[in-house]
Amino acid sequence: MAAPAVETIAVLGTGYVGLTTACGLANVGNPVIGYDIDRGKIDRLRAGKPPFHEAGLADRLAANLHAHRLRFTTDLAQAVGEADMLLVTVPTLTRADGQADIGIVQSLVASVAEHVRREPAGRRTASRLIVVKSTVPPGTTDALAATHAEAPIDFAVNPEFLKEGTAVDDFERPDRVIIGVADKPSEDRLRRLYSPFVRNEHPILAVSRTSAEMIKYAANILLAGRISLINELANICKLVGVDVNEVRRGVGYDHRIGFEFLYPGIGFGGSCFPKDLDALIQLASQRGYRAQLLEAIAHVNRDQHVLLVQWAHDRLGDDLAGKTLTIWGLSYKPGTDDIRKAPALEIIDQLLLAGARVRVHDPAANAAVRAVFADKLEYFDDQYDALAGADALLICTEWSPFRRPDFDRMRALLRRPLILDGRNLYEPQLMAEMGFEYHSIGRPSVPPNAERQPRGGE
Ligand SMILES: NC(=O)c1ccc[n+]([C@@H]2O[C@H](COP(=O)([O-])OP(=O)(O)OC[C@H]3O[C@@H](n4cnc5c(N)ncnc54)[C@H](O)[C@@H]3O)[C@@H](O)[C@H]2O)c1
């Protein structure tokens, strides 16, 4: 049975992955229907308002709504009835023991299969194609296909590699597209779907469904591993009195190593790396294998989250009652308002526990943090207003406006010129010359007002 020349695509779950995918596919001409159980979100999307911050998304949403290529619904029967291909982009959660919880994916697929089964026979020329884009443990989609073998549905896997902050660009210009398929028609349909995005000769790799699932975990774990490795090296650099940035550059030019994901900081957060790392550790353990290196990646990351808190105690004492600490940057990385597993949340928890008064500023994520901490914190729209009378500034996210701030103004506003920088935004020597006590990751601190030290060879 041949698939129709123009396939209608349903995107099931309109979060970071789903909405970016829906807008990206509509933008190259596909008819797309976005489905979500969150009625408020669907109402906002129909009005052209993206529920989260992502560069380029609002424009694409508006243009494709206007062109009637993109529609939204909370009615699954409608989405299934209209669509030829259904992309599953709902969340995968984590159980208390770290295992992946794929309950939402399973129940959604069961509902889709039920709707398909109830349709009168012979209305369609091709099977429905369900494409799992959610990150699921290896073997999940084969199991779904076996469970729903009676329904006229084919199953495929298409892991998503977009990064929040550059999601639209990543979706539209992928390094590669992975499709996990068990039959040629599904492979052909997915190759057609993605052909507009690989015109720069980047490959579409067809593999088995289980390989595609494993590729997603492997990619996230290799990236997370690089972050924990450079963080551990940074901590050792500080102990031996060298600047990790010099070391990073020294190794990064080696083409076998490169620079990507090799920036020291307070560790990774977000909705993917921590979750996927835990899920693979648990999956390995269930099969009798202890993934020691993966466990170490997670441990180093957890310790790294609270380095700034340890430094605050070192400088200001164990009891932070009566102290005011300001945090710049709350989202788990710049360019997004996503705070899921953001290191800043752990830091805030610990500072509050120690009795500190905490003031926060983020260019995009203040509202999301307010929803968690309510009036336990003070929120500022202006980065400088947040500094008035503070005993220290902690930098948790490397947003652009923090990179070249007005240091004179900062020094005048802070009660104590103490900066604990979790993202290495400034030069330690310059900070010392400007009278700041400045601590950063993996770089020796320079006493304030110190004379500029000549470097070897200068
Ligand atoms: N966020 C990322 O950067 C990223 C990147 C690659 C892969 N992933 C994976 O993609 C999947 C989705 O992640 P996300 O960040 O887009 O999640 P999200 O939480 O931003 O969005 C999920 C959406 O699904 C909706 N939803 C929940 N249950 C539903 C149901 N039963 N039916 C329909 N809609 C439902 C929610 O209302 C929400 O709008 C996860 O498996 C994640 O691991 C995420």
The ligand as an SDF file (V2000), in Angstrom:
LIG
                    3D

 44 48  0  0  0  0  0  0  0  0999 V2000
   13.7780   18.9250   25.7510 N   0  0  0  0  0  0  0  0  0  0  0  0
   14.7770   18.4870   25.0030 C   0  0  0  0  0  0  0  0  0  0  0  0
   15.7690   19.2030   24.7750 O   0  0  0  0  0  0  0  0  0  0  0  0
   14.7150   17.1110   24.3890 C   0  0  0  0  0  0  0  0  0  0  0  0
   15.6360   16.8030   23.3700 C   0  0  0  0  0  0  0  0  0  0  0  0
   15.5720   15.5350   22.7930 C   0  0  0  0  0  0  0  0  0  0  0  0
   14.6590   14.5980   23.2520 C   0  0  0  0  0  0  0  0  0  0  0  0
   13.7960   14.9130   24.2710 N   0  0  0  0  0  0  0  0  0  0  0  0
   12.8200   13.9060   24.6850 C   0  0  0  0  0  0  0  0  0  0  0  0
   11.5730   14.2230   24.0620 O   0  0  0  0  0  0  0  0  0  0  0  0
   10.4880   13.8840   24.9290 C   0  0  0  0  0  0  0  0  0  0  0  0
    9.6370   15.1310   25.1880 C   0  0  0  0  0  0  0  0  0  0  0  0
   10.4590   16.0820   25.8640 O   0  0  0  0  0  0  0  0  0  0  0  0
   10.0450   17.6190   25.9830 P   0  0  0  0  0  0  0  0  0  0  0  0
   11.1960   18.3060   26.6300 O   0  0  0  0  0  0  0  0  0  0  0  0
    9.5300   18.1130   24.6960 O   0  0  0  0  0  0  0  0  0  0  0  0
    8.8360   17.4980   27.0310 O   0  0  0  0  0  0  0  0  0  0  0  0
    7.8330   18.6530   27.5200 P   0  0  0  0  0  0  0  0  0  0  0  0
    7.5150   18.3440   28.9040 O   0  0  0  0  0  0  0  0  0  0  0  0
    8.3860   19.9920   27.1480 O   0  0  0  0  0  0  0  0  0  0  0  0
    6.5520   18.4410   26.5940 O   0  0  0  0  0  0  0  0  0  0  0  0
    5.7420   17.3490   26.6630 C   0  0  0  0  0  0  0  0  0  0  0  0
    4.3330   17.7330   26.2270 C   0  0  0  0  0  0  0  0  0  0  0  0
    3.5350   16.5500   26.2210 O   0  0  0  0  0  0  0  0  0  0  0  0
    2.2690   16.8770   26.7700 C   0  0  0  0  0  0  0  0  0  0  0  0
    1.6550   15.6510   27.2600 N   0  0  0  0  0  0  0  0  0  0  0  0
    1.8370   14.9970   28.4340 C   0  0  0  0  0  0  0  0  0  0  0  0
    1.0850   13.8720   28.4660 N   0  0  0  0  0  0  0  0  0  0  0  0
    0.4300   13.8210   27.2860 C   0  0  0  0  0  0  0  0  0  0  0  0
   -0.4890   12.9070   26.7240 C   0  0  0  0  0  0  0  0  0  0  0  0
   -0.8700   11.8150   27.3600 N   0  0  0  0  0  0  0  0  0  0  0  0
   -0.9840   13.1800   25.4920 N   0  0  0  0  0  0  0  0  0  0  0  0
   -0.5870   14.2890   24.8220 C   0  0  0  0  0  0  0  0  0  0  0  0
    0.2700   15.1820   25.3080 N   0  0  0  0  0  0  0  0  0  0  0  0
    0.7750   14.9500   26.5240 C   0  0  0  0  0  0  0  0  0  0  0  0
    2.5600   17.9100   27.8300 C   0  0  0  0  0  0  0  0  0  0  0  0
    1.3950   18.6660   28.1340 O   0  0  0  0  0  0  0  0  0  0  0  0
    3.6610   18.7230   27.1540 C   0  0  0  0  0  0  0  0  0  0  0  0
    3.1130   19.7860   26.4040 O   0  0  0  0  0  0  0  0  0  0  0  0
   11.1160   13.2780   26.1740 C   0  0  0  0  0  0  0  0  0  0  0  0
   11.1840   11.8960   26.0270 O   0  0  0  0  0  0  0  0  0  0  0  0
   12.5310   13.8670   26.1690 C   0  0  0  0  0  0  0  0  0  0  0  0
   13.4500   13.0370   26.8330 O   0  0  0  0  0  0  0  0  0  0  0  0
   13.7930   16.1620   24.8290 C   0  0  0  0  0  0  0  0  0  0  0  0
  1  2  1  0
  2  3  2  0
  2  4  1  0
  4  5  1  0
  4 44  2  0
  5  6  2  0
  6  7  1  0
  7  8  2  0
  8  9  1  0
  8 44  1  0
  9 10  1  0
  9 42  1  0
 10 11  1  0
 11 12  1  0
 11 40  1  0
 12 13  1  0
 13 14  1  0
 14 15  2  0
 14 16  1  0
 14 17  1  0
 17 18  1  0
 18 19  2  0
 18 20  1  0
 18 21  1  0
 21 22  1  0
 22 23  1  0
 23 24  1  0
 23 38  1  0
 24 25  1  0
 25 26  1  0
 25 36  1  0
 26 27  1  0
 26 35  1  0
 27 28  2  0
 28 29  1  0
 29 30  1  0
 29 35  2  0
 30 31  1  0
 30 32  2  0
 32 33  1  0
 33 34  2  0
 34 35  1  0
 36 37  1  0
 36 38  1  0
 38 39  1  0
 40 41  1  0
 40 42  1  0
 42 43  1  0
M  CHG  2   8   1  16  -1
M  END
$$$$
